[in-house]
Amino acid sequence: MRQAAPQHPPDSPFADFQLRAASVNDAPALTALLQQLAPHEPRADAKLMALRLAELPSSRVVLVAERDGKLLGTCTLNLIEHLAHNFAHSAILEDVVVDGDARGLGIGQALVGKAVERARAWGCYKVALSSSQSREAAHRFYARLGFESHGISLALALD
């Protein structure tokens, strides 16, 4: 599926891109891209990433945006079944990142839009995500896409 990045001149090097499910061959580029989310953490192992991509459960999809063989962005969507809500489905959006050189070109919007489309196909009643409190630009981005604050997110580190 080809998507035109909104509001950008056609001669932009990132004026168009393809959205698709990640493949095993994307593992090295995907680990480099994900490194941008946490630059101070060790990079994920590309061989392990390839193994994980090869055996993704049907309840998880890893999407990538690419142009001319270069990964520009990614996100992961996880399906959740809620026992307390009569087995209703929701989805958790994780690992949303667009390459620093490609931000502002509609790639993140297209990735999240495709993830929401998949969540609807799964019959989900909502898509949730969490974001570090310090990522104010990301919060504005998600708000522009229609995400709203909903409760609070808590975490327990298990180091």
GROMACS elastic network, one bead per residue, 0.5 to 0.9 nm:
[ bonds ]
;  ai    aj funct       b0    kb
    1    17     6  0.85401   500
    1    18     6  0.57128   500
    1    19     6  0.60103   500
    1    20     6  0.73857   500
    2    16     6  0.68818   500
    2    17     6  0.59084   500
    2    19     6  0.68708   500
    3     6     6  0.88308   500
    3    15     6  0.87040   500
    3    16     6  0.58156   500
    3    17     6  0.58149   500
    3    18     6  0.62765   500
    3    19     6  0.75598   500
    3   107     6  0.88076   500
    3   110     6  0.75861   500
    4     7     6  0.89602   500
    4     8     6  0.86948   500
    4    10     6  0.88991   500
    4    14     6  0.89406   500
    4    15     6  0.60552   500
    4    17     6  0.68801   500
    4    18     6  0.89781   500
    4   106     6  0.81585   500
    5     8     6  0.64287   500
    5    14     6  0.75471   500
    5    15     6  0.53899   500
    5    16     6  0.57732   500
    5    17     6  0.76924   500
    5   105     6  0.55462   500
    5   107     6  0.67542   500
    5   110     6  0.81989   500
    6     9     6  0.88736   500
    6    15     6  0.81908   500
    6   105     6  0.68898   500
    6   106     6  0.59106   500
    7   105     6  0.79373   500
    7   106     6  0.84552   500
    8    11     6  0.83566   500
    8    12     6  0.68038   500
    8    14     6  0.87547   500
    8    15     6  0.64502   500
    8   105     6  0.70105   500
    8   106     6  0.89406   500
    9    12     6  0.56026   500
    9    15     6  0.69016   500
   10    13     6  0.82760   500
   10    14     6  0.86912   500
   10    15     6  0.56406   500
   10    16     6  0.82985   500
   11    14     6  0.83094   500
   11    15     6  0.68169   500
   12    16     6  0.85013   500
   13    16     6  0.80270   500
   13    67     6  0.89334   500
   14    17     6  0.68298   500
   14    67     6  0.71612   500
   14    72     6  0.88319   500
   14   102     6  0.70371   500
   14   105     6  0.71158   500
   14   107     6  0.89905   500
   15   105     6  0.74422   500
   16    66     6  0.88735   500
   16    67     6  0.69979   500
   17    65     6  0.62722   500
   17    66     6  0.54206   500
   17    68     6  0.80031   500
   17    72     6  0.84186   500
   17   107     6  0.79377   500
   18    64     6  0.80764   500
   18    65     6  0.54608   500
   18    66     6  0.52580   500
   18    67     6  0.62501   500
   18    68     6  0.89497   500
   19    63     6  0.68925   500
   19    64     6  0.57299   500
   19    66     6  0.65861   500
   19   110     6  0.78975   500
   19   111     6  0.71336   500
   19   114     6  0.79998   500
   20    23     6  0.88416   500
   20    62     6  0.85479   500
   20    63     6  0.56497   500
   20    64     6  0.56151   500
   20    65     6  0.66310   500
   20    66     6  0.81443   500
   21    61     6  0.68545   500
   21    62     6  0.57219   500
   21    64     6  0.60644   500
   21    65     6  0.87862   500
   22    25     6  0.81187   500
   22    26     6  0.62530   500
   22    27     6  0.82584   500
   22    30     6  0.85483   500
   22    53     6  0.72846   500
   22    61     6  0.80635   500
   22    62     6  0.55409   500
   22    63     6  0.54551   500
   22    64     6  0.56726   500
   22    65     6  0.89125   500
   22    74     6  0.84586   500
   23    26     6  0.53797   500
   23    27     6  0.73644   500
   23    50     6  0.78558   500
   23    53     6  0.63574   500
   23    54     6  0.73648   500
   23    62     6  0.86760   500
   24    27     6  0.56666   500
   24    28     6  0.89777   500
   24    49     6  0.77616   500
   24    51     6  0.72929   500
   24    52     6  0.83011   500
   24    53     6  0.55308   500
   24    54     6  0.58855   500
   25    28     6  0.74784   500
   25    29     6  0.85387   500
   25    50     6  0.70930   500
   26    29     6  0.55587   500
   26    30     6  0.57282   500
   26    31     6  0.85418   500
   26    46     6  0.89522   500
   26    49     6  0.88816   500
   26    50     6  0.76316   500
   26    53     6  0.88318   500
   26    64     6  0.88575   500
   26    71     6  0.80017   500
   27    31     6  0.61042   500
   27    32     6  0.86796   500
   27    45     6  0.86482   500
   27    46     6  0.52772   500
   27    47     6  0.72586   500
   27    48     6  0.84355   500
   27    49     6  0.54952   500
   27    50     6  0.51132   500
   27    51     6  0.88465   500
   27    53     6  0.77279   500
   28    31     6  0.53761   500
   28    32     6  0.65161   500
   28    33     6  0.88107   500
   28    45     6  0.82133   500
   28    47     6  0.79613   500
   28    49     6  0.79460   500
   28    50     6  0.81236   500
   29    32     6  0.51547   500
   29    33     6  0.61693   500
   29    34     6  0.86388   500
   29    46     6  0.83489   500
   29    70     6  0.78631   500
   29    71     6  0.65650   500
   30    33     6  0.50166   500
   30    34     6  0.60505   500
   30    35     6  0.84831   500
   30    46     6  0.80550   500
   30    49     6  0.82466   500
   30    64     6  0.85030   500
   30    71     6  0.72331   500
   30    73     6  0.85539   500
   30    74     6  0.77747   500
   31    34     6  0.51627   500
   31    35     6  0.61631   500
   31    43     6  0.64110   500
   31    44     6  0.56000   500
   31    45     6  0.71326   500
   31    46     6  0.61561   500
   31    49     6  0.74066   500
   32    35     6  0.51255   500
   32    36     6  0.72202   500
   32    43     6  0.70805   500
   32    44     6  0.81756   500
   32    46     6  0.88826   500
   33    36     6  0.56808   500
   33    37     6  0.78478   500
   33    71     6  0.76020   500
   33    72     6  0.78116   500
   33    73     6  0.71564   500
   33    74     6  0.78884   500
   33    97     6  0.72859   500
   33    98     6  0.76056   500
   33    99     6  0.63811   500
   34    37     6  0.55116   500
   34    38     6  0.73879   500
   34    39     6  0.86502   500
   34    43     6  0.79510   500
   34    44     6  0.81772   500
   34    73     6  0.87906   500
   34    74     6  0.80408   500
   34    95     6  0.72346   500
   34    96     6  0.84808   500
   34    97     6  0.67888   500
   34    98     6  0.88808   500
   34    99     6  0.88937   500
   35    38     6  0.54290   500
   35    39     6  0.53054   500
   35    40     6  0.82966   500
   35    41     6  0.75542   500
   35    42     6  0.78114   500
   35    43     6  0.57349   500
   35    44     6  0.77042   500
   36    39     6  0.53107   500
   36    97     6  0.73778   500
   36    98     6  0.84788   500
   36    99     6  0.74039   500
   36   100     6  0.78354   500
   37    95     6  0.75926   500
   37    96     6  0.82430   500
   37    97     6  0.66139   500
   38    41     6  0.55610   500
   38    42     6  0.83375   500
   38    43     6  0.86442   500
   39    42     6  0.76862   500
   39    43     6  0.80969   500
   40    43     6  0.88406   500
   41    44     6  0.88423   500
   42    45     6  0.88624   500
   43    46     6  0.85649   500
   44    47     6  0.88705   500
   44    48     6  0.77890   500
   44    49     6  0.71508   500
   45    48     6  0.53671   500
   45    49     6  0.61291   500
   45    50     6  0.87196   500
   46    50     6  0.61147   500
   46    51     6  0.86610   500
   47    50     6  0.50985   500
   47    51     6  0.63688   500
   47    52     6  0.87316   500
   48    51     6  0.50334   500
   48    52     6  0.62019   500
   48    53     6  0.85890   500
   49    52     6  0.50959   500
   49    53     6  0.61035   500
   49    54     6  0.85591   500
   50    53     6  0.50886   500
   50    54     6  0.61388   500
   50    55     6  0.88174   500
   51    54     6  0.51007   500
   51    55     6  0.65178   500
   51    56     6  0.88528   500
   52    55     6  0.53164   500
   52    56     6  0.61087   500
   53    56     6  0.54322   500
   53    62     6  0.81149   500
   56    59     6  0.79412   500
   56    60     6  0.63652   500
   56    61     6  0.73855   500
   56    62     6  0.86449   500
   57    60     6  0.56774   500
   57    61     6  0.81193   500
   58    61     6  0.73839   500
   58    79     6  0.86187   500
   59    77     6  0.81716   500
   59    78     6  0.58237   500
   59    80     6  0.77382   500
   59   122     6  0.89705   500
   60    76     6  0.70961   500
   60    77     6  0.56228   500
   60    79     6  0.62314   500
   61    75     6  0.83972   500
   61    76     6  0.57124   500
   61    77     6  0.53211   500
   61    78     6  0.67504   500
   61    79     6  0.88237   500
   61   115     6  0.83616   500
   61   118     6  0.86536   500
   62    74     6  0.70939   500
   62    75     6  0.58893   500
   62    77     6  0.64947   500
   62    78     6  0.88837   500
   62   115     6  0.89959   500
   63    73     6  0.82971   500
   63    74     6  0.54376   500
   63    75     6  0.54382   500
   63    76     6  0.62079   500
   63    77     6  0.81391   500
   63   111     6  0.70125   500
   63   114     6  0.82129   500
   63   115     6  0.76702   500
   64    71     6  0.66997   500
   64    72     6  0.73997   500
   64    73     6  0.56015   500
   64    75     6  0.67448   500
   64    76     6  0.89016   500
   64   111     6  0.73160   500
   65    70     6  0.84362   500
   65    71     6  0.58623   500
   65    72     6  0.54119   500
   65    73     6  0.50763   500
   65    74     6  0.62193   500
   65    98     6  0.86267   500
   65   107     6  0.69071   500
   65   108     6  0.86642   500
   65   110     6  0.84063   500
   65   111     6  0.70218   500
   66    69     6  0.60533   500
   66    70     6  0.52974   500
   66    72     6  0.53467   500
   66    73     6  0.72090   500
   67    70     6  0.53548   500
   67    71     6  0.67223   500
   67    72     6  0.71530   500
   68    71     6  0.85631   500
   71    74     6  0.78506   500
   71    98     6  0.88134   500
   71    99     6  0.79721   500
   72    97     6  0.85131   500
   72    98     6  0.57439   500
   72    99     6  0.52588   500
   72   100     6  0.87086   500
   72   101     6  0.84705   500
   72   102     6  0.64812   500
   72   103     6  0.87427   500
   72   107     6  0.74992   500
   73    96     6  0.75185   500
   73    97     6  0.54604   500
   73    99     6  0.58205   500
   73   102     6  0.83150   500
   73   107     6  0.67764   500
   73   108     6  0.69373   500
   73   111     6  0.76813   500
   74    95     6  0.71178   500
   74    96     6  0.57434   500
   74    97     6  0.55925   500
   74    98     6  0.65522   500
   74    99     6  0.89135   500
   74   107     6  0.89977   500
   74   108     6  0.80132   500
   74   111     6  0.69381   500
   75    93     6  0.70734   500
   75    94     6  0.60553   500
   75    95     6  0.50751   500
   75    97     6  0.65669   500
   75    98     6  0.88554   500
   75   108     6  0.86282   500
   75   111     6  0.67619   500
   75   112     6  0.74430   500
   75   115     6  0.78381   500
   76    92     6  0.81820   500
   76    93     6  0.58281   500
   76    94     6  0.50792   500
   76    95     6  0.58202   500
   76    96     6  0.69846   500
   76   115     6  0.78523   500
   77    91     6  0.64029   500
   77    92     6  0.56903   500
   77    94     6  0.62553   500
   77    95     6  0.86894   500
   77   115     6  0.63943   500
   77   116     6  0.87228   500
   77   118     6  0.83642   500
   77   119     6  0.78968   500
   77   127     6  0.88326   500
   78    90     6  0.84878   500
   78    91     6  0.53703   500
   78    92     6  0.51240   500
   78    93     6  0.65570   500
   78    94     6  0.78521   500
   78   119     6  0.87962   500
   79    89     6  0.68567   500
   79    90     6  0.60963   500
   79    92     6  0.66071   500
   79   119     6  0.76534   500
   79   122     6  0.78210   500
   79   124     6  0.81149   500
   80    88     6  0.83348   500
   80    89     6  0.56048   500
   80    90     6  0.53084   500
   80    91     6  0.56215   500
   80    92     6  0.73404   500
   80   124     6  0.86392   500
   81    85     6  0.85367   500
   81    86     6  0.88585   500
   81    87     6  0.53841   500
   81    88     6  0.57904   500
   81    90     6  0.66586   500
   81    91     6  0.86242   500
   82    85     6  0.53708   500
   82    86     6  0.67955   500
   82    88     6  0.53834   500
   82    89     6  0.62037   500
   82    90     6  0.76617   500
   83    86     6  0.56896   500
   83    88     6  0.74349   500
   84    87     6  0.69119   500
   84    88     6  0.83885   500
   85    88     6  0.55186   500
   85    89     6  0.86021   500
   88   123     6  0.82275   500
   88   124     6  0.71541   500
   88   125     6  0.73914   500
   89   119     6  0.87263   500
   89   122     6  0.74851   500
   89   123     6  0.63990   500
   89   125     6  0.62953   500
   89   126     6  0.78612   500
   90   119     6  0.73393   500
   90   122     6  0.84331   500
   90   123     6  0.78372   500
   90   125     6  0.55411   500
   90   126     6  0.50783   500
   90   127     6  0.58794   500
   90   128     6  0.76743   500
   91   116     6  0.86560   500
   91   119     6  0.61787   500
   91   122     6  0.87229   500
   91   124     6  0.64779   500
   91   125     6  0.82944   500
   91   126     6  0.64508   500
   91   128     6  0.62448   500
   91   129     6  0.85702   500
   92   126     6  0.86271   500
   92   127     6  0.56881   500
   92   129     6  0.56009   500
   92   130     6  0.86028   500
   93    96     6  0.74707   500
   93   112     6  0.82746   500
   93   115     6  0.77029   500
   93   116     6  0.88857   500
   93   127     6  0.67249   500
   93   128     6  0.60801   500
   93   129     6  0.50347   500
   93   130     6  0.80104   500
   94   128     6  0.89364   500
   94   129     6  0.64425   500
   94   130     6  0.77236   500
   96   108     6  0.75596   500
   96   111     6  0.83001   500
   96   112     6  0.80867   500
   97   100     6  0.86411   500
   97   108     6  0.72783   500
   98   101     6  0.82345   500
   98   102     6  0.65222   500
   98   103     6  0.59810   500
   98   107     6  0.69371   500
   98   108     6  0.61813   500
   99   102     6  0.53002   500
   99   103     6  0.64167   500
  100   103     6  0.56583   500
  102   105     6  0.62674   500
  102   106     6  0.88233   500
  102   107     6  0.76710   500
  103   106     6  0.75037   500
  103   107     6  0.71852   500
  103   108     6  0.76695   500
  104   107     6  0.74577   500
  104   108     6  0.80911   500
  105   108     6  0.79879   500
  105   109     6  0.87172   500
  106   109     6  0.51962   500
  106   110     6  0.61213   500
  106   111     6  0.86692   500
  107   110     6  0.51263   500
  107   111     6  0.61695   500
  107   112     6  0.86333   500
  108   111     6  0.50743   500
  108   112     6  0.60892   500
  108   113     6  0.83318   500
  108   141     6  0.87684   500
  109   112     6  0.52923   500
  109   113     6  0.59462   500
  109   114     6  0.85701   500
  109   141     6  0.83942   500
  109   142     6  0.87818   500
  109   145     6  0.72974   500
  110   114     6  0.61172   500
  110   115     6  0.85801   500
  111   114     6  0.51580   500
  111   115     6  0.61969   500
  111   116     6  0.86456   500
  112   116     6  0.61000   500
  112   117     6  0.85046   500
  112   145     6  0.83639   500
  113   116     6  0.51081   500
  113   117     6  0.61701   500
  113   118     6  0.86971   500
  113   145     6  0.84537   500
  114   118     6  0.62687   500
  114   119     6  0.86722   500
  115   118     6  0.50549   500
  115   119     6  0.62167   500
  115   120     6  0.86839   500
  115   127     6  0.88603   500
  116   120     6  0.62104   500
  116   121     6  0.86038   500
  116   126     6  0.87961   500
  116   127     6  0.69857   500
  117   120     6  0.51713   500
  117   121     6  0.63216   500
  117   122     6  0.87785   500
  118   122     6  0.62830   500
  118   123     6  0.87559   500
  118   124     6  0.89350   500
  119   122     6  0.50071   500
  119   123     6  0.64300   500
  119   124     6  0.53955   500
  119   125     6  0.82596   500
  119   126     6  0.78283   500
  119   127     6  0.70527   500
  120   124     6  0.54313   500
  120   125     6  0.76045   500
  120   126     6  0.84433   500
  121   124     6  0.75209   500
  124   127     6  0.73188   500
  127   147     6  0.86937   500
  128   147     6  0.82830   500
  128   150     6  0.87258   500
  129   147     6  0.88809   500
  130   153     6  0.67720   500
  131   134     6  0.82763   500
  131   135     6  0.68374   500
  131   138     6  0.76269   500
  131   139     6  0.73862   500
  131   153     6  0.88368   500
  132   135     6  0.55762   500
  132   136     6  0.84273   500
  132   138     6  0.89483   500
  132   139     6  0.89521   500
  133   136     6  0.69393   500
  133   139     6  0.84920   500
  134   137     6  0.87312   500
  135   138     6  0.53515   500
  135   139     6  0.64293   500
  135   140     6  0.89623   500
  136   140     6  0.63414   500
  136   141     6  0.86420   500
  137   140     6  0.51474   500
  137   141     6  0.62293   500
  137   142     6  0.87547   500
  138   142     6  0.62096   500
  138   143     6  0.85472   500
  139   142     6  0.51682   500
  139   143     6  0.60978   500
  139   144     6  0.86367   500
  139   147     6  0.87183   500
  140   143     6  0.50134   500
  140   144     6  0.62013   500
  140   145     6  0.87461   500
  141   144     6  0.52292   500
  141   145     6  0.65993   500
  141   147     6  0.89234   500
  142   145     6  0.50539   500
  142   146     6  0.65381   500
  142   147     6  0.54005   500
  142   148     6  0.79266   500
  143   146     6  0.50581   500
  143   148     6  0.61262   500
  143   149     6  0.86718   500
  144   147     6  0.73361   500
  147   150     6  0.88905   500
  149   152     6  0.78946   500
  150   153     6  0.87428   500
